[in-house]
Amino acid sequence: MTTAWVTELRDALGADSVLTDPDVTASYARDQAMLAPAGTPAAVVLPWSTDDVVDVMQIASRYGVPVVPRGAGSGLAGASNAVDGAITLVMTRMDAVLEVAPADRLAVVQPGVVNKSLRDAVAGAGLFYPPDPPATTGAPSAATSPRTPVVCAA
Ligand SMILES: Cc1cc2nc3c(=O)[nH]c(=O)nc-3n(C[C@H](O)[C@H](O)[C@H](O)COP(=O)(O)OP(=O)(O)OC[C@H]3O[C@@H](n4cnc5c(N)ncnc54)[C@H](O)[C@@H]3O)c2cc1C
């Protein structure tokens, strides 16, 4: 059965951004913390833009549906594990490096940028972005700011 909020999400973001096939949603239920409990998301939503995220949060708030943001799912704490009935909000499509400002040691990125991509993007400017290469920038930076400090290598 398709719930009203799933219909609203599909109307707002497009059907290909709102996944409810149980085989698919199960694959987004947990991160790499295999001992941590994980529920079953009711929907997996893949936004393309900040406007999409705003739509998701407004619809979820209206219907009281929990939202669990997720990057690459490489965390080891179960923090991106779903709770039953949640929306798992997968940020991997928002993967642009928007700005690199070497003088300020600053990169402005979207939260789905893979750390390795950011590392490569800043390397040409003599900068080094060190964290776990396969993770996304969302986990370390988005909770506070999409303006990501990078470290000078030299
Ligand atoms: C082998 C290995 C080596 C590692 N080495 C390092 C290391 O050298 N340095 C280091 O710092 N860390 C390291 N880590 C930890 C790694 O950085 C985390 O796994 C990473 O931060 C998780 O990123 P993710 O994109 O997979 O996020 P997820 O695991 O998907 O999510 C992690 C948390 O962030 C939240 N989140 C994700 N995206 C967003 C968003 N856009 N907005 C708000 N919240 C969000 C999730 O809800 C969850 O709470 C390592 C991990 C592994 C497995």
The ligand as an ORCA input file, in Angstrom:
! r2SCAN-3c Opt
* xyz 0 1
  C      37.938      1.366      7.631
  C      37.522      2.710      8.202
  C      38.466      3.675      8.392
  C      38.123      4.905      8.900
  N      39.078      5.840      9.045
  C      38.741      7.055      9.461
  C      39.720      8.096      9.508
  O      40.881      7.899      9.186
  N      39.323      9.315      9.933
  C      38.046      9.573     10.265
  O      37.727     10.697     10.615
  N      37.090      8.598     10.241
  C      37.411      7.373      9.842
  N      36.464      6.399      9.775
  C      35.110      6.733     10.142
  C      34.466      7.275      8.895
  O      34.896      8.581      8.690
  C      32.994      7.219      9.086
  O      32.701      5.923      8.681
  C      32.349      8.284      8.242
  O      32.360      9.494      8.932
  C      30.964      7.865      7.895
  O      30.674      8.536      6.684
  P      29.475      8.055      5.799
  O      29.365      8.998      4.672
  O      29.611      6.600      5.462
  O      28.254      8.304      6.771
  P      27.179      7.301      7.349
  O      27.831      6.111      7.978
  O      26.190      7.070      6.262
  O      26.554      8.240      8.473
  C      27.320      8.551      9.633
  C      26.502      9.498     10.497
  O      26.360     10.757      9.856
  C      25.002     11.070      9.646
  N      24.934     11.733      8.339
  C      25.354     11.236      7.142
  N      25.145     12.159      6.183
  C      24.586     13.241      6.786
  C      24.136     14.505      6.331
  N      24.233     14.853      5.069
  N      23.612     15.346      7.245
  C      23.514     15.005      8.547
  N      23.937     13.829      9.048
  C      24.461     12.967      8.171
  C      24.282      9.732      9.709
  O      22.931      9.844     10.093
  C      25.071      9.037     10.772
  O      24.706      9.485     12.057
  C      36.785      5.166      9.267
  C      35.822      4.177      9.059
  C      36.182      2.979      8.521
  C      35.114      1.937      8.260
*
